[in-house]
Amino acid sequence: MQLSSLYSVSLPASFHVWLASPEARFLKGKFLYSNWDVDELKARSNEFEGTKELSVDVVGWPFGERDWKFQIVDSQSQWNGEKSADLQA
């Protein structure tokens, strides 16, 4: 196999056509690379379905929580060991 065939447009194009098929429904919302082996992904479908495996989440974003507080951090006071001010949002 030539190196140029590994980087041709047909690989991601074929992968995306397969992703649009009902056979790849278990990968909906997952983070994937087009050079991953489709047969291996299908063999591991039970592992991916209904889990956060291969998912990308934004974590540490507390704005939906009721007790979220806005914290002002002054870089100068932080270096002096002083506590930062907490404000209720």
Long-range contacts (C-beta under 8 A, 24 or more apart in sequence): 6-35, 11-35, 27-54, 29-55, 30-54, 30-55, 31-55, 31-56
